[in-house]
Amino acid sequence: MSLNSQSSILASIGNTPLVKLQGISKSLNANVYAKLEGLNPGMSIKDRTVLCMIEQAESEGLITPGVSTIVEASSGNTGYSLAMICGIKGYKCIVTVKDKASKEKINMIKAMGAEVVLCPSGAKPDDPDSYYEKAKSISESIEHAFYINQNFNLYNQKAHYKTTGPEIWEQTDGKITYLISPASTGGTISGIAKFLKEKNPAIKVISADSEGSVLKKYHETNEYDKSLKKKTWLEGVGKDIIPPNISMDHIDEFLIVNDERSVENIIHLAKTEGIMAGGSSGAAMEALCQVKDRLTSDDTVVLIFSDHGSKYLSKFYDTEWQVDNGLETIENVIRVTE
Ligand SMILES: Cc1ncc(COP(=O)(O)O)c(C=O)c1O
């Protein structure tokens, strides 16, 4: 066995590269980096979260390989990471997914051996058909089932406090001044922010939020406005509930990003920086665009690129999809630097 061999694919979760975005840094006259979470084995940041939640449940004796069925509601990435980890560890796995999820994500979860239950995207959180309620009812109807519940399970946030946050601090030599990340369960941004602000409270933490998401309003007014209707193509941006994993106190600002511009950002990114990233990465770039006038050459900005663009080949990167959704031609892209 070579010195570089690993006991399983799980050992390659985390320690992802932090890569300087050369063109963007140059035109903004700041140091802009992307944390490439799409380079985890499950091609998203959710590998870290799921591994942490599963290992915690194992250590508490809540689940047993060969006996337990793990159930989760997921926009796709958590489902894939869960299916991968369950396959390796010997758990059965059922994932409820919103029907707006890309085809790649759905097929990838199935390919990893998990069962997928599609749920209507438009269902309100308390509707029995919503992907939350479906996961809950499935877990209640099966013997030895465990609902991992990434929105409420605080080991989601802890995964990032323990791994992603410290990696970013070390990779920037403590120079980071801005963290910009999408938020859905809020585990990513909150766990990283908590760690970084303990190191340096002056670091600014900004979340990209989607139109109709309840997060920005809750952050600003403390009101959970259930009348809002989340409306976005982007997966992993915005929320229709206030998940306990989101620590509002650690986030300085929520910025609403436009779907079209977010997608155009990733199309342009692939061509200029050689990085294929998902739509929520384009949302982080769009939030960067909104704060660009605040930046100086002393700033070090870290964008969280939560997943890999190959998960969206039939969606954002498909020319027909682009035309059908009004993006017309790639030549018309809005540069993040505009
Ligand atoms: C592609 C993508 N980006 C961002 C996020 C947001 O991460 P978090 O749930 O930790 O807020 C998710 C979560 O579902 C995601 O799938």
The ligand as a Gaussian input file, in Angstrom:
#p B3LYP/6-31G(d) Opt

LIG

0 1
 C      -25.488000      23.989000      -3.423000
 C      -25.665000      24.452000      -2.030000
 N      -25.166000      25.641000      -1.695000
 C      -25.322000      26.142000      -0.452000
 C      -26.024000      25.454000       0.517000
 C      -26.238000      26.100000       1.850000
 O      -25.553000      25.451000       2.899000
 P      -26.160000      25.445000       4.338000
 O      -27.322000      24.497000       4.336000
 O      -25.053000      24.968000       5.205000
 O      -26.606000      26.818000       4.672000
 C      -26.570000      24.206000       0.203000
 C      -27.395000      23.491000       1.175000
 O      -28.319000      22.803000       0.866000
 C      -26.377000      23.682000      -1.088000
 O      -26.875000      22.494000      -1.452000

